């Protein structure tokens, strides 16, 4: 099977997979919905650190504020206070389709032909974006530039344009029921007009999405942890293939497709917060169980189990429980070493992993270590980490990984390396090749410099989720993609940039007329007469 390359960014030189996006929505008259959304996004910040935005409506207008940066960088008290309303949607972004620009920040705003506003946030990644974009261009809905003479080039913008167009002669709810069955790929959506909050999840349920109850309203969020933060009680998960509409009449549920669940197993391994629950299973409990199973599958005589914080911590606890080897904190993480817009100098860049992690020498000196991490993608982080631990006095370093070898890229909302860059697929300085799993593991071990290396088996990881194998997507581990992929030319992070680069100036100017936008970072102020 020939696969298209995965999306990558020029400066993506870290080992970790990049997250996707977080979505949040609230319908709650009498509540400060902008601030509730802010805190909901704060709880989902781990899912995307490139941009953040909030849309609010008060029954007569939709107002969007968005910008590049972390949630706490984009919003302040003054901004939130200027956004009154009773319905809101929020989004924190990591780009999987479309580059990191203000125009691609979400929520996306469009105006329908009848003059109502529409704001949409999307978590996931579509695989038929080229087809949808061609349809939107034929209808004259997209071809170019938004505010600031820059292009919006995300699958989210395309679907928002199509949804707004379909709502010209019908309600947004009816328009969504027509559009959603034509979308292929992974999508969890929160969208809104002046009065109503909507939420939808793709028929495979690749990404999580849940419904919560407030005293005076309702909340939808990518993860249950966000419900906890805003004081909402968990009601249920939004079902694959389901559309919810929430307004003064309550919660309405419609089915736009038959459910064929294929939840992303990597949500359990790395993406979701450990204090979230997915399909009734605690993410933290899953990771601890993976650690126990990892200890059974790959035991080793050692003095201390340490995690690569923070994502490796629960599995390390489980490994220590399963093996009887003491658990300890051997690495300190800089809590402020998240995404930054200040690029390090060459001198600082050479410090590499020390920007994020630093060893506790008195803990690890003279010890035989078991180092537990969530995954190996390129191997760069593990290679640098092992070198650092040896310099700090570790006698032996045995690496244990809480997921199987990552051998295939994701096209459903995680920005992995391309297949050629994945160390378990032949990448790395040693040119790792091998016809068997053992040969591949030995090649990775040599490349990163560990004394031994063990991955959890696919069967062990799936068993820890307590979900049937048939209901999970494990494509990044086994190459079995549950949603058919298009040709190489019709997929990729910068697909729409390429498609739009040929648009004429007249096309680009015409497109501006389709969007009611103000100067950044404000967008989409649409006023209607009050009745």
C-alpha positions in Angstrom: 0.0 0.0 0.0 1.4 3.4 -1.0 0.7 6.1 1.5 0.8 9.8 1.1 3.3 11.7 3.3 2.2 12.9 6.6 2.0 16.6 7.4 5.0 18.2 8.9 6.2 21.7 9.6 9.7 23.0 8.7 10.7 23.5 12.3 9.2 20.3 13.6 12.4 18.7 14.9 11.1 17.3 18.2 10.4 13.6 18.9 6.9 14.0 20.2 3.8 13.7 18.1 2.0 17.0 17.8 -1.5 17.1 19.3 -4.6 18.1 17.4 -7.2 20.5 18.6 -9.6 21.1 21.5 -13.2 22.2 21.1 -15.6 23.5 23.7 -19.1 24.9 23.6 -21.6 26.2 26.2 -25.3 27.3 26.1 -26.1 28.8 29.5 -28.3 32.0 29.9 -27.3 33.9 32.9 -23.8 32.6 33.0 -20.5 34.3 31.9 -20.2 32.0 28.9 -17.0 33.7 27.5 -15.2 33.1 30.8 -16.5 29.5 31.1 -15.2 28.9 27.6 -11.9 30.4 28.5 -11.5 28.0 31.4 -12.7 25.1 29.3 -10.1 25.8 26.7 -7.5 26.2 29.5 -8.3 22.6 30.5 -7.8 21.6 26.8 -4.6 23.5 26.2 -2.6 20.3 25.8 -4.5 19.5 22.6 -3.2 22.6 20.8 -0.9 25.5 21.5 -0.7 27.4 18.2 -3.8 29.5 18.4 -7.0 30.0 20.4 -10.4 31.7 19.9 -13.8 32.2 21.4 -17.1 33.1 19.7 -20.1 34.4 21.7 -23.7 35.3 20.8 -26.4 37.1 22.7 -29.4 36.4 20.4 -28.7 39.3 18.1 -25.0 39.0 17.1 -22.1 36.6 16.8 -18.7 37.9 17.9 -15.4 36.1 17.4 -12.0 36.9 19.0 -9.0 34.7 18.1 -5.3 35.0 17.8 -2.1 33.0 17.7 -0.7 31.9 21.0 -1.8 30.0 24.2 -5.2 30.6 25.6 -3.7 32.7 28.4 -1.8 34.8 25.9 -4.8 35.4 23.6 -7.3 36.4 26.3 -7.4 38.8 29.2 -10.0 40.0 31.6 -10.8 43.1 29.5 -11.4 41.0 26.3 -13.6 38.5 28.0 -15.6 41.2 29.7 -16.4 42.7 26.3 -17.9 39.4 25.1 -21.4 39.1 26.6 -23.8 36.4 25.6 -25.4 33.1 26.5 -24.0 30.8 23.9 -20.3 30.3 23.0 -17.9 28.0 21.3 -14.1 27.9 21.8 -11.1 26.3 20.1 -7.4 25.7 20.8 -5.5 24.7 17.7 -2.6 22.6 16.5 -2.5 22.7 12.7 -3.1 19.4 10.9 -4.5 21.0 7.7 -3.4 24.6 6.9 -0.4 26.5 8.2 -0.1 28.5 11.4 -1.7 31.8 10.5 -4.3 34.1 12.1 -6.7 33.3 9.3 -6.6 29.6 10.1 -7.2 30.2 13.9 -10.6 29.1 15.0 -13.5 29.5 15.5 -14.1 30.1 11.8 -16.7 32.7 11.0 -19.1 32.9 8.0 -22.2 34.8 7.3 -25.2 33.0 5.7 -27.1 34.3 2.7 -29.9 35.3 5.0 -27.6 37.4 7.2 -27.1 35.1 10.2 -23.7 34.4 11.7 -22.0 31.1 11.9 -18.9 30.2 14.0 -17.3 26.8 14.0 -14.5 24.9 15.8 -13.2 21.6 14.6 -11.1 18.9 16.1 -9.8 16.2 13.7 -8.8 16.1 10.1 -10.8 15.4 6.9 -9.5 13.2 4.2 -11.7 14.5 1.4 -10.7 18.1 1.8 -9.7 18.4 -1.9 -13.1 17.3 -3.1 -14.9 19.6 -0.6 -12.7 22.5 -1.6 -13.4 22.0 -5.3 -17.1 22.0 -4.6 -16.8 25.2 -2.5 -14.8 26.9 -5.3 -17.3 25.9 -7.9 -20.0 27.6 -5.7 -17.8 30.7 -5.4 -17.5 30.2 -1.6 -13.8 30.1 -1.3 -11.0 31.1 -3.6 -8.8 33.2 -1.6 -8.3 35.7 1.0 -9.8 36.8 4.3 -8.9 39.8 6.3 -5.3 41.0 5.9 -5.0 39.6 2.3 -4.0 36.2 3.6 -5.6 32.9 2.8 -7.6 30.7 5.1 -6.4 27.2 4.1 -7.9 24.7 6.5 -10.5 22.0 6.0 -12.4 23.7 8.8 -12.8 26.8 6.7 -14.1 24.8 3.8 -16.7 23.0 5.8 -17.8 26.3 7.4 -18.2 27.9 4.0 -20.3 24.9 2.7 -22.4 24.9 5.9 -23.2 28.6 5.7 -24.1 28.3 2.0 -26.4 25.3 2.6 -28.2 27.4 5.3 -29.4 29.9 2.7 -32.8 28.3 2.3 -33.0 26.1 5.4 -32.0 26.2 9.1 -28.4 25.5 10.1 -29.6 22.3 11.7 -31.1 21.1 8.4 -28.0 22.3 6.5 -25.8 20.3 8.9 -27.8 17.2 8.4 -27.2 17.5 4.7 -23.5 18.4 4.9 -22.2 16.1 7.6 -22.8 12.9 5.7 -20.5 14.2 2.9 -17.5 14.8 5.2 -15.0 11.9 5.4 -12.4 11.7 8.1 -12.3 12.6 11.7 -14.3 15.5 13.0 -15.7 16.7 16.3 -17.4 20.0 15.7 -18.9 22.7 18.0 -20.7 25.5 16.1 -23.3 28.1 16.7 -25.5 30.9 15.4 -27.0 33.7 17.4 -29.3 31.4 19.4 -28.2 27.8 19.2 -25.2 25.6 20.1 -24.5 22.6 17.9 -22.1 19.7 18.3 -21.4 16.8 15.9 -19.1 13.8 15.9 -18.0 11.8 12.8 -19.5 8.3 12.3 -16.3 6.6 13.4 -16.0 8.7 16.6 -12.2 8.9 16.1 -11.9 11.9 18.5 -13.6 12.2 21.8 -16.5 14.5 22.5 -18.8 14.7 25.5 -21.9 16.4 26.8 -22.1 18.0 30.3 -24.8 19.7 32.4 -24.6 23.0 34.2 -27.2 24.3 36.7 -28.4 26.7 34.0 -27.3 25.2 30.8 -25.2 22.7 28.9 -21.6 22.2 27.9 -19.9 20.1 25.2 -16.1 19.5 25.2 -13.4 17.4 23.7 -12.6 15.8 27.1 -14.4 15.2 30.4 -11.6 17.0 32.3 -12.9 20.3 30.7 -16.3 19.6 32.2 -14.8 19.2 35.6 -12.9 22.5 35.4 -16.1 24.5 34.7 -18.2 22.6 37.2 -20.4 20.7 34.7 -21.5 17.1 35.4 -20.9 14.5 32.8 -24.0 13.4 31.0 -22.8 11.2 28.2 -20.5 11.0 25.2 -21.8 12.4 22.0 -22.3 9.3 19.8 -20.5 8.7 16.5 -22.7 10.0 13.7 -24.8 12.2 16.0 -25.7 15.9 15.8 -26.9 17.8 18.9 -28.7 21.1 18.9 -29.0 23.0 22.2 -31.3 26.0 22.7 -34.2 27.2 24.8 -36.2 24.1 23.9 -33.5 21.8 25.4 -31.2 19.3 23.7 -32.2 17.7 20.4 -30.4 14.7 18.9 -30.3 13.7 15.3 -28.5 10.9 13.5 -26.8 11.8 10.2 -25.0 8.5 9.8 -24.9 5.0 11.2 -22.2 4.6 13.9 -19.1 2.5 13.1 -16.9 3.3 16.2 -13.1 3.5 15.6 -11.9 5.6 18.6 -8.2 6.6 18.4 -6.2 4.4 20.8 -3.5 7.1 21.0 -5.9 9.2 23.0 -5.4 6.7 25.8 -1.6 6.5 25.3 -0.7 10.2 25.0 -3.2 12.7 23.7 -5.9 13.0 26.4 -5.4 14.3 29.9 -5.0 11.5 32.4 -7.9 12.9 34.4 -10.3 12.4 31.5 -12.5 9.4 30.8 -13.1 8.0 27.3 -15.8 5.4 26.6 -16.2 4.8 30.3 -12.5 4.1 30.8 -10.2 6.3 32.9 -7.2 7.5 30.8 -5.0 7.4 33.9 -6.1 3.9 34.8 -5.4 2.8 31.2 -1.9 4.1 31.3 -1.1 2.6 34.7 -2.4 -0.8 33.4 -0.3 -0.5 30.3 2.7 0.0 32.6 1.9 -3.2 34.5 1.5 -5.2 31.3 4.7 -3.7 30.0 6.5 -5.0 33.2 5.1 -8.5 32.5 6.1 -8.4 28.8 9.5 -6.9 29.3 11.0 -7.5 32.8 14.5 -6.4 33.6 16.7 -6.4 36.8 17.2 -2.8 37.8 17.3 -0.4 40.7 14.8 2.4 39.9 11.9 3.1 37.5 11.7 6.7 36.4 9.2 8.3 34.0 9.8 10.8 31.2 7.4 13.4 32.6 4.6 14.0 32.3 3.1 11.6 29.7 5.2 8.7 30.8 4.4 9.0 34.5 1.3 6.8 34.9 2.9 4.0 32.9 6.0 4.2 35.0 3.9 3.9 38.2 2.3 0.8 36.7 5.6 -0.6 35.7 7.0 -0.2 39.2 3.8 -1.8 40.6 4.1 -4.8 38.2 7.8 -5.3 38.5 8.4 -4.5 42.2 11.3 -2.2 41.2 11.0 1.1 43.2 9.5 4.1 41.5 11.3 7.5 41.6 11.5 10.9 40.1 14.8 11.1 38.2 13.9 13.9 35.8 12.6 17.4 36.5 10.4 19.0 33.8 10.3 22.7 33.2 6.5 23.4 33.4 7.0 26.5 31.2 8.7 24.8 28.3 5.6 24.6 26.2 5.3 26.1 22.8 7.1 29.4 22.5 7.2 32.1 19.8 10.8 33.1 20.8 13.1 31.0 18.8 16.2 29.8 20.7 19.7 30.9 19.5 22.0 28.3 18.1 23.8 28.1 21.5 20.6 27.5 23.4 19.3 25.1 20.7 22.3 22.9 21.2 21.2 22.3 24.8 18.2 20.5 23.2 16.3 18.4 25.7 17.7 20.3 28.7 15.2 23.1 27.9 12.5 20.7 29.0 14.1 18.1 31.3 17.0 18.0 33.7 18.3 15.0 35.7 18.3 14.7 39.5 21.9 13.5 39.7 21.8 12.4 43.3 18.8 10.1 42.4 20.2 8.5 39.3 23.9 8.4 39.9 25.2 4.8 40.1 21.7 3.4 39.4 20.5 0.9 36.8 17.5 2.8 35.4 14.2 1.7 33.8 13.1 4.8 31.8 9.4 4.7 30.8 8.1 6.9 28.0 4.8 7.0 26.1 6.1 6.5 22.5 9.1 6.8 20.2 8.5 8.7 17.0 11.8 9.9 15.5 14.0 8.9 18.5 15.7 12.3 18.8 14.4 12.9 22.3 15.2 9.5 23.6 18.7 9.6 22.1 19.5 13.0 23.8 17.8 11.9 27.1 19.9 8.7 27.3 23.1 10.6 26.6 22.1 13.1 29.4 21.4 10.4 31.9 24.7 8.6 31.2 26.5 11.9 31.7 24.7 12.2 35.1 26.1 8.9 36.2 23.5 6.2 35.3 25.1 2.8 35.1 22.5 1.2 32.9 19.5 2.6 31.0 16.6 0.3 30.0 13.9 2.0 28.0 10.3 0.8 28.1 7.7 2.3 25.8 4.0 2.4 26.7 2.9 2.0 23.1 3.8 -0.3 20.2 6.3 0.9 17.5 4.8 3.9 15.6 5.3 2.8 12.0 2.5 4.7 10.1 1.5 8.4 10.0 -1.9 9.6 11.1 -4.3 11.3 8.8 -7.1 11.8 11.3 -5.9 14.7 13.4 -2.4 13.9 14.8 0.6 15.5 13.2 3.2 12.7 13.3 6.4 12.6 11.3 6.2 11.3 7.7 6.5 7.5 7.4 10.1 8.0 6.1 11.0 9.8 9.3 9.6 7.3 11.8 12.5 5.5 13.4 10.6 2.2 13.7 10.1 2.3 9.9 13.7 2.5 8.9 14.7 6.1 9.7 17.6 7.2 12.0 21.3 7.5 11.8 21.9 3.8 11.6 19.5 3.3 8.7 17.4 0.9 10.8 16.0 -2.0 8.7 14.7 -5.4 9.6 12.4 -8.1 8.5 11.2 -9.0 12.0 10.0 -7.1 15.1 13.1 -8.2 17.0 15.4 -6.8 14.4 13.6 -3.5 14.3 13.6 -3.2 18.1 17.3 -4.0 18.2 18.0 -1.3 15.5 16.1 1.3 17.4 17.9 0.3 20.7 21.3 0.8 19.0 20.2 4.1 17.5 19.0 5.7 20.8 21.9 4.1 22.8 19.8 2.2 25.4 21.1 -1.0 27.1 17.7 -2.6 26.4 14.4 -1.6 24.8 10.9 -3.0 25.1 7.6 -1.9 23.6 4.2 -2.8 24.9 2.5 -5.2 22.5 -0.5 -4.1 20.5 -2.6 -6.7 22.2 -1.4 -5.5 25.7 -2.2 -1.8 24.9 -5.6 -2.6 23.5 -6.4 -4.8 26.5 -5.6 -2.0 28.9 -8.2 0.3 27.3 -10.9 -2.3 28.0 -12.3 -1.5 24.6 -13.0 -4.2 21.9 -10.2 -4.1 19.3 -12.9 -3.7 16.6 -13.9 -0.3 18.1 -10.4 1.2 18.0 -8.3 2.8 15.4 -4.7 1.6 15.7 -3.6 2.7 12.3 -0.4 4.4 13.5 0.7 1.0 14.9 -0.7 -1.5 12.4 -1.3 0.5 9.2 -5.0 -0.5 9.1 -6.8 2.8 8.2 -10.5 2.6 9.0 -11.4 5.6 6.7 -10.2 5.2 3.1 -7.4 7.6 2.2 -7.3 9.6 -1.1 -4.4 9.7 -3.5 -1.1 11.4 -2.4 -2.0 14.5 -4.4 -5.2 15.0 -2.5 -3.9 14.9 1.1 -1.4 16.7 3.2 -1.1 19.6 5.6 -0.5 22.3 3.0 -3.0 20.9 0.4 -5.1 24.0 0.3 -2.2 26.4 0.1 -1.2 24.7 -3.1 -4.7 24.7 -4.5 -5.2 28.4 -3.7 -1.9 29.5 -5.0 -3.2 29.6 -8.5 -6.3 31.8 -7.7 -6.5 35.0 -9.6 -6.6 38.4 -8.0 -10.3 38.9 -9.1 -11.2 35.6 -7.5 -9.4 36.6 -4.3 -11.2 39.9 -4.1 -14.5 38.3 -4.8 -14.0 36.0 -1.9 -13.7 38.9 0.5 -17.3 39.8 -0.2 -18.4 36.4 1.3 -17.0 37.1 4.8 -18.1 39.7 7.2 -14.8 40.2 9.0 -13.3 43.0 11.0 -9.6 43.7 11.6 -7.8 41.1 13.5 -8.0 39.6 16.1 -11.7 40.5 16.1 -13.9 38.8 13.5 -17.4 38.2 12.6 -19.4 40.9 14.3 -22.8 40.5 12.8 -25.6 42.6 14.1 -29.3 42.0 13.6 -32.2 44.2 14.7 -33.5 43.3 18.2 -37.2 42.5 18.3 
